[in-house]
């Protein structure tokens, strides 16, 4: 390419696609995923090889970690020293690996997530079992390739004389692929290899008689043998890993929960902090203290309980709501034949067995070559000793070493190699006894060659040799299982009656989204008055509830928030509540539109929702119950440009009334609305005119009641519900006001009359007018009502709502 052709005009999509494709291929094959044969990622393999190459092995003294990291970076792995050192540290952590590859002196981190000391402070060497990963490496058992600068060779895979991928597992994320292979007990993994070698058609059920399941270095209880079997069959599966716990009885009616093993890969410090937060936030009553009593003898976390508190339900709650119990998802992806594959247990075992056959075959071929080369020399030396005087005479008469070799080759028919060995022979070896030693060596070499050739020519003998060596590794390195395996996953049912003390409280929710619960004492001291609210805010819920009850909040975007009453912030009645967005994140345009209090999520009730564009939906109340409630969930699929208007608790046998801004009213039975799931968009409830929208939804529980309608001009009217004929869903409905051509009345709110509550009519200037609904005379359907607020003076009316009262408003009964 000339100087004028330095730039190429290429499409950006093509360049980015090509470069990212190359990058993805690199990180999949050569960074993040382990090889199915030795179970190592490239950085791990390079660390082990660099330490082996430098003689930093288990029988020698420790060396500074920085020296190893420098060797790895300088010779094999041209990346950051931090990533290399972190990989090195991980291979030395006994809570990460079932069998450590590296022994390290100094601070190599902790199960609390503490980082290791800097590499200049720590010292390391290969562990004894790591020697088995590298055994026979110098016998041409694996392929070598040039390193990144072509100055040194490095192995593409290690001989791996035990199934490391199954024993130590692996975890990693690359482009489009991730892997999670759990650790296993070494003796069980080797037994599975031996069984597969004896019976290449061995099923997962048969293999699981010896390989029971994962065995985590941190122990714990593994639940769900079906998940283990699925993982071994397909490469994907799910199990539950639970802490090992015990409830100890103390004096004076107290007890404590003692945790001695936690799930694999769980940060102990974060776990203790989370459990203590449950106590501090009073989400769980009954805990006196959470302590970490771990020391060099082992892990120990203590949850001390208050007097006369049963530990079982507390433990179940902790298991369900903290990392005392976690799900482990198998995703057994490894590099096989230079490709990432989701591998079953049989595939992993077969890949390892084939690798071992290749390693032992290549080692045997190497040993045969070396033995034959030595045998050739031994035969030459024996021949030379038999004609020793002639040989000495020939060498003495030669001019130099090269001439001596040529003369020996010409006169006695020695080979070049034999001649070299003869002329290099030391004089003290020329004794009568050497012929005996050489003869013995010759016999041994011939026998060795014969045995090696037998192995090379017999697949059965090759397999027996591999099995014998695996038995030897098993005998030397096997350790008892750490994890206990249980067949079934225990369902955790948390009894709130025991965990949450029963207490009557007043729950309040305002239109602006401020929530709180208040003790009856604080509420009674204020006589229910004087609650602090922001200007123009008003309560949409104020009722006496129990701490064991539940609260559902619905938002304008169709989402709902579930909050147990006992987890609401405990705030004095006269103080401002806590905004819901500090508990659950909301969109900037999202606001609370309805609040529903419940005793329980039963199968009797349903939730009725309506949007401003007239769509209605009925969903079973039980479908709204969620286990994890730290976020908002979809309660109705609201279309763009629409908004959720209201939500009501119903039984499904009532009539619904929809009132629109342009004064249309439609009454229809809820049986017209089919029950659907929570994430659906609902069906058309009313046929709206252009520019019209629903302003109120009411549910009729008493047909003898009446409905109060308010307009923007400050007029209010009360009409008997019997005047509103029952129609069908999706109709236009009837007029509830008389239509005027100039300055028409527009509905801003409607409410069905209650027993004795007060109605509040509020204007845009925040002027409030109290209304006694039953004091209003009944008007016919097309009357426009009486003016109760002066529009010119007070501004246009903006909303009509009941003033909630905690004394009369009860949660839905069981």
TIPA-779168 format. One record per residue (C-alpha): x, y, z. Coordinates in steps of 0.25 Angstrom, whole numbers, plus 2048, in hexadecimal, padded with zeros to 3 digits. Layout:
! TIPA-779168
XYZ;...
! end
This chain:
! TIPA-779168
800800800;80680D7FC;80681A804;7FA81F7FC;7F2812800;7F381380F;7E4815810;7D880B80C;7CA80F80A;7C2805811;7B3804817;7B3806826;7AA7FB828;7B37F1821;7BF7F6829;7B97F6836;7B27E8833;7BF7E282F;7C87E883A;7BD7E4845;7BC7D683F;7CB7D4840;7CB7DA84F;7BF7D1853;7C67C484D;7D27C8855;7CC7CA862;7C37BD860;7CF7B485C;7DA7BB864;7D67C2870;7C97BF877;7C57B1875;7CC7A487A;7D2799871;7CA78C873;7D7784874;7DE78B87F;7D3794885;7DC7A0884;7DB7AE87E;7E77B3876;7EC7BC881;7EB7B188C;7F27A7883;7FD7B2880;7FF7B488F;8007A6892;80A7A4887;8127B088A;8147AB898;81779D894;8217A288A;8287AA894;82979E89E;81F7A58A8;8197978AB;8137928B8;82078B8BD;8287988BC;8287A58C4;81D7B08C2;8217BC8B9;81B7CA8B8;80E7CA8B0;8137D78A9;81E7CE8A2;8147C489D;80B7CF898;8167D6891;81A7C988A;80C7C6886;80A7D5880;8187D587A;8187C7873;80A7C3871;7FE7CC875;8007DA870;7F57E0879;7F37E8886;7FB7E3892;7EE7E589A;7E67DB892;7F17D1893;7F47D28A2;7E57D18A4;7E47C489C;7F07BF8A4;7EA7C38B1;7DD7BC8AE;7E47AF8AB;7E97B08BA;7DC7B28C1;7D67A68C7;7C87AC8C8;7C87AD8B8;7CF7A08B4;7CD7928B9;7DC78F8B7;7E579B8B7;7EF79C8AB;7F87A68B2;7FD7A78C1;7FE7B58C5;8057BB8D2;7FF7C98D6;7F17CF8D5;7EA7C98C9;7DD7CF8CC;7D17CA8D4;7C37C48D2;7BE7D28D7;7C37D88C9;7D07DE8CE;7DA7E08C4;7E77D98C5;7F47E08C9;7FC7E68BD;8057DC8B6;8117E28BB;80D7DD8C9;8087CF8C6;8107C28C2;80B7B68BA;80F7A98B5;80779E8AD;7FF7958B6;8027868B6;7F57838AE;7F978D8A4;8057848A1;7FB77A89C;7F6784892;80478688C;80977888E;810773881;80F78087A;81E77F876;81B77286F;815778863;807774868;800781863;80278B858;80A79885A;8097A4852;8117B1852;80E7BC85C;8097CA858;8177CE853;81C7C184E;8277C0858;8237B4860;8197A985F;80D7A7868;80379B869;7F579C863;7F079386E;7F678C87A;7F677D87C;7ED77E887;7EE77088E;7E1772895;7D4778890;7D6786895;7CA78C88E;7C0783896;7C87848A3;7CB7938A3;7BF79889A;7C07A5893;7B97B2892;7BA7BD887;7B37C687D;7B77C986F;7B07CF863;7A37C7861;7A77BC86B;7A87BA879;7AC7AE882;7A97A988F;7AF79B893;7AE7988A1;7BA7918A9;7B97828AC;7C07788B6;7CD7738AF;7CA7648B3;7BC7658AD;7C176C8A0;7CC76189E;7C27568A1;7B975C896;7C475C88D;7C874D890;7B974988E;7B8750881;7C574987C;7C073C880;7B273F87A;7B274986F;7A374886F;7A174B87E;795753880;793760889;78C757894;79774D894;7A2758895;79A75F8A0;79C7528A9;7AA7578AA;7AA7668A7;79F76A8B0;79F7798AC;7A77858AF;7B07868BB;7B37958BE;7BF7998C6;7B67A18CF;7AD7958D2;79F7988D4;7927908D0;78F78D8C2;78078B8BF;77A7858B2;7807788AC;77677A8A0;77E78789D;78B78089E;786775895;78177F88B;78E78788B;79677A889;78D77687D;78C783876;79778D87C;78C796883;785794890;78279A89D;7847978AB;78279E8B9;78E7A08C1;78B7A28D0;7937A68DC;79679B8E7;78F7A08F3;78B79C901;7827A290C;7897A2919;7817A3926;7867AD931;7827B093F;7767B8943;76E7B4937;7777BA92D;77D7B3921;7867B6915;7887B2906;7967AE903;79B7AD8F5;7A77A58F2;7A77A48E3;7A27AE8D9;79F7AC8CA;7AA7AC8C0;7AF7BA8BB;7A77C18C5;7AE7CD8CB;7AD7CB8DB;7AE7D98DF;7A37DE8D5;79B7D28DA;79C7D68E9;79A7E58E5;78D7E18DE;7887D88EA;78B7E48F3;7837EE8EB;7777E58EC;7787E78FB;77B7F68FA;7707F98F0;7667F18F9;7637E88ED;7647DD8F6;7617DE905;7677D490F;7767D690C;77E7DB917;78C7DB910;7937D6904;7A27D3906;7AD7CD8FE;7B57C4907;7BE7BE8FC;7CD7BC8FF;7D97B48FA;7D27A78FF;7C67A98F6;7B97B18F2;7AF7B48FC;7A37BE8FB;79A7C0907;78C7C5906;7887C8915;7797C8917;7707CF921;76A7C892D;75F7BD929;7617BF91A;7607B2912;76C7B1909;7667A98FE;75E7B38F7;7697BE8F9;7727B48F2;7697B18E7;7677C08E5;7767C28E4;7787B78DA;76D7BD8D1;7717CC8D2;7807CB8D3;78C7C48CD;78B7B98D8;7857B18CC;7887B48BD;7857AD8B0;7907A88A8;78E7A7899;79779D892;79B7A2884;7A6798880;7AD79F874;7BB79C871;7C479C865;7C578F85D;7CC78E850;7CE79D850;7BF7A0851;7B67A485D;7AC799860;7A279686A;7A6789870;79F77E877;7A7776882;7A976A878;7AF77486E;7B877A879;7BD76C87D;7BF76886E;7C777486B;7D0772877;7D2763874;7D6765866;7E077086A;7E6766874;7E775B869;7EE765860;7F776A86C;7FB75B870;7FD757861;80676385E;80E76086B;80F752868;81475585A;81E75F860;82375486A;82474A85F;82D753857;836757863;837748867;83B744858;84574F857;84B74B864;84A73C860;85273F853;85D74685B;85E73B866;85F73085A;86A739855;87173A862;87072B864;876728856;881732859;88572B866;88671E860;890723856;89672D860;8A472C85C;8A172E84D;89973A850;8A3740859;8AE73E84F;8A5744844;8A275184D;8B1753850;8B5752842;8AB75D83E;8AE76B83C;8A2771843;89476E849;88E76F83B;898766835;89775C840;88775B83E;88975A82F;89374F831;88A74783B;87F748831;887743825;88F73882C;884732836;877737830;87373F83C;86874A839;86B75983B;863759848;86B74C84D;878752849;87575F850;87275785D;87F74F85C;88875B85A;881762865;88375686F;88B75987B;89775087E;89274C88C;886745885;88F73C87D;88E731888;88A722887;87E725890;87872F886;87472487C;86B71E887;86472B88A;86272E87B;85C720879;853722884;84F73087F;84D72A871;843720876;83C72A87E;83B733872;836728869;82B724873;827733874;826735865;81E728864;81472D86F;81373A869;81073485B;80672B862;7FF737867;7FF73F85A;7FA733853;7EF72F85C;7E4739860;7E073086C;7EE731872;7EE74086F;7E1742877;7E6739882;7F2742884;7EA74E884;7E174888E;7EC744897;7F2752897;7E575889A;7E374E8A6;7F17538AB;7ED7628AA;7DF75E8B1;7E77578BC;7F07638BF;7E776F8BE;7D976A8C1;7D27728CC;7C476F8D3;7B87768CD;7B57848D2;7A77868CD;79B77E8D1;79177B8C5;78277A8C8;7787758BE;76D77F8BF;76D78E8C0;7667928CC;75B79C8CA;75C7A88D4;74F7AC8D9;7517B88E2;7467BB8ED;7447CA8EF;73C7C88FB;7497C3902;7537CC8FB;74B7D98FC;7457DD909;7367E0907;7347EF90A;7287F8905;72E8048FE;72880F8F5;72D80F8E7;72D81B8DF;73081E8D0;72F82B8C9;72C82F8BB;73B8348B9;7408268BE;7448288CC;74181C8D5;7438188E3;73D8108EF;73A8168FC;73781090A;72981190F;72F81991B;735824912;729824909;71F825915;72883191C;72583990F;71683490E;719830900;71C83F8FC;7288488F9;72F83E8EF;73A8458E8;7398468D9;73E84E8CE;7368598C8;72B8538BE;72D8458C3;72283D8C9;72182F8CF;71B8238C6;71C8198D1;71B81B8E0;71780E8E8;7198058F4;7217F98F0;7297EE8F6;7387ED8F4;7367DF8EE;72D7E58E3;7317E98D5;7317F68CD;7307F78BE;7338058B7;7308078A9;7378118A0;733819894;73C81188A;73480488E;73E7FF898;73B7FA8A6;7447FA8B2;7427EF8BD;7467F38CB;7437EB8D8;73D7F48E2;7487F18ED;7537F68E3;74D8048E1;75580F8E8;7508118F6;74E8208F7;746829901;73882D8FC;73B83C8FC;74883A8F4;7498398E5;74A82B8DF;7558248D7;7548268C8;7528188C1;75D81B8B7;76781A8C3;76280C8C5;75F8088B6;76580F8AA;75A8168A1;75B81D894;75B82C895;74D82D88E;747822897;73E8258A3;73581D8AC;72681C8A8;7218128B2;72480A8BF;71D7FD8C3;71F7F78D1;71D7E88D2;71D7DE8DD;7227D38D4;7237CF8C5;7177C68C4;7107BF8B8;7037C68BA;7067D58B7;70C7DB8AA;7127E88A6;70A7F189C;7127FC895;70E80688B;716810882;71281E87E;710819870;705810875;70C802876;7087F9881;70F7ED887;70B7E2891;7177DA897;7177D08A3;71C7D68B0;7257CA8B2;72D7CD8A5;7317DA8AC;7397D38B7;7487D48B5;7537CE8BD;75E7D98BA;7587E78BB;7647F08B9;75E7F58AC;7517F98A5;74A7EE89D;7417EF891;7337EF895;72C7F3888;7327F587A;72F804878;731809869;739815866;731822868;72881B872;72981B881;72481288C;718819893;71481189F;7148038A5;70A7FC8AE;7087EF8B6;6FC7E88B1;6F67DA8B2;6F27DA8A3;6E37D98A5;6E17E88A6;6DD7F389C;6E77FD898;6E480C894;6ED81488B;6EB82388B;6F282B880;6F683A87F;6EB83D875;6E183887E;6DE82A879;6DB81F883;6DB810880;6D780588A;6DA7F7887;6DC7EA88E;6EB7E5891;6E77D888C;6E87DE87E;6F77E0881;6FF7D3880;70A7D088A;7187D1884;7267D1889;72D7DD890;7357E1884;72A7E2879;7247EF874;7157ED877;7097EF86E;7017FB86A;6F87FF875;6F180B86F;6F0811861;6F681F862;6F382B859;700832854;70783A85E;6FF834869;70582B875;700824881;70182C88E;6FB822898;6F981389A;6EF80F8A5;6EB8018A9;6DD7FF8AE;6DB7F68BA;6CD7FC8BE;6C37FF8B3;6BB8088BC;6C78118BD;6C881E8B5;6D48248AD;6D98328AF;6DF83A8A3;6E78478A3;6EA850898;6F585A895;6EB865897;6EA8618A6;6DC85B8A5;6D984E8AC;6CD8448AA;6C88378B0;6C182D8A7;6BB8208AB;6C28148A5;6B580E8A1;6B4819897;6C1813890;6BC808888;6C67FC887;6CC7FB879;6D77F3873;6E67F5873;6EC7FE867;6DF806865;6DE815865;6D5816871;6CB821876;6CC830878;6CD833887;6CC842885;6C484B87B;6CD84F86F;6CF85E86E;6D4864861;6DC870868;6E586D874;6E085E875;6E1857882;6ED84D883;6EE84288E;6FA843896;6F78388A0;6EC82E8A5;6EA8268B2;6DF81C8B6;6DA8218C4;6DF81A8D0;6DA8188DE;6DE8258E4;6EB82A8DE;6ED8388DA;6F083C8CB;6FA8468C8;6F984F8BC;7078568B8;7098618AE;7168648A7;71886F8B1;7188648BC;70B8698C2;70485D8C9;6F585C8CB;6F08518D4;6E384A8CF;6DA8418D7;6D58388CB;6C88348D2;6C58438D4;6C48458C5;6B68438BF;6B48388B4;6B483D8A6;6B0837899;6BB832890;6BB83E887;6BB849892;6C8851893;6C88528A2;6CA85D8AC;6D68678AD;6DE8648B9;6EA86C8B5;6EB8798AE;6F48778A2;6F78868A0;6FC8878AE;70287A8B2;7068758A4;70186989C;6FF85C8A4;70A8528A2;7068458AA;6FC83F8B3;7008358BD;6FC82E8CA;7048338D7;7098258DB;7088228EA;70F8178F1;7048148FB;6FA80F8F0;70280A8E4;7067FC8E6;70F7F38DE;7097E88D5;7047DD8DE;7097CE8DD;
! end
